[in-house]
Amino acid sequence: MTSGAHAAVLAQEAIEALNIQSAGIYVDCTFGRGGHSRLILEQLGKGGRLVALDRDPEAVAAGRGVNDPRFTILHCAFSSAGEALRSNGVSQVHGVLLDLGVSSPQLDDARRGFSFRYDAPLDMRMDPGQGISAAQWLATAGEADIREVIRNHGEERFAKQIAAAIVAARARGPIDTTRQLAAIVAEAVPTREPRQDPATRTFQALRIHINQELEELSVVLPQCVSLLRPGGRLVVISFHSLEDRIVKRFLRSQAQADHLPARLPVRARDLPQPCLRLIGRARRAGAAEVAANPRARSAVMRVAERTTAAMP
Ligand SMILES: C[S@@+](CC[C@H](N)C(=O)[O-])C[C@H]1O[C@@H](n2cnc3c(N)ncnc32)[C@H](O)[C@@H]1O
């Protein structure tokens, strides 16, 4: 479908989990380079429809190259999915896919500033037309905020030392490039984890913060539930424990009937019914996929189905 090197993770598993109806309407909230979208289109019949979203203009440009009347690509953050779909005449869908995080083309393009492997401007925005770059944020944020972001989003135990080193370095001159930041972090971190660059956790933390990734996820999940028609499937693939925790808690909370004290004179069928049903357990990529695509190692896929119950 499109060029670019992104190997779709848990691809067959995600498509099976969507349980595609030939004439259904599906939403791929994270088009990337269209690996999952291509498989959805393969399963859809002539009357089916796929709407894809991405906040990255380069992903959207790749999507515009898809020549298929059943396919539409929209440029927006998925936190606006509900509104974007409604403005395109879509109010109910048969399935939604979220394949979270960054794509390989984003990581591999030095100019995007996501990776410490290249020397490049420290940007890290998935949509460079929105918000501020990582360099701009590091130039002005308070030391305590920098520490909290690195600790909470990077699960970095040396967050305090790294934040102090960043603040000391920026007093000498701006931190504009990935290499500068990687060097500051490497000096501040006293120990080394096997096979991991000392800047890995800090770069992850900044990327999550700059793109408001956890907030985006918390906002889109309830929108997905209201978009789904009964029997429709929600499939979410996450890549780190912070995302997966949000997904797991949300799905569980929507898949549970409200708990009332046991002795109240209320029959189970009179209680508000849950609006989601969990489908299977969390799934991980198999050894063969991980061997072929190391990015798959941390992937976790969760699936739920919309019931007929109204949303609380
Ligand atoms: C892991 S890649 C998806 C890869 C895709 N499934 C494929 O097979 O090519 C994630 C994509 O989602 C996009 N993305 C991440 N967060 C987003 C958000 N909040 N709103 C819209 N797009 C987002 C990124 O720009 C990236 O292109």
The ligand as an ORCA input file, in Angstrom:
! r2SCAN-3c Opt
* xyz 0 1
  C       3.105      2.350     16.043
  S       2.735      3.482     14.784
  C       1.414      2.689     13.924
  C       1.879      1.785     12.854
  C       0.784      1.241     11.989
  N      -0.143      0.391     12.707
  C       1.371      0.481     10.813
  O       1.165     -0.735     10.725
  O       2.040      1.100      9.989
  C       1.861      4.728     15.639
  C       1.346      5.836     14.762
  O       0.337      6.493     15.510
  C       0.502      7.873     15.433
  N       0.010      8.419     16.693
  C       0.514      8.229     17.928
  N      -0.212      8.894     18.836
  C      -1.199      9.513     18.150
  C      -2.290     10.337     18.540
  N      -2.489     10.677     19.810
  N      -3.128     10.760     17.586
  C      -2.947     10.409     16.283
  N      -1.915      9.652     15.855
  C      -1.061      9.196     16.779
  C       1.980      8.110     15.244
  O       2.188      9.333     14.559
  C       2.384      6.897     14.403
  O       2.328      7.181     13.037
*
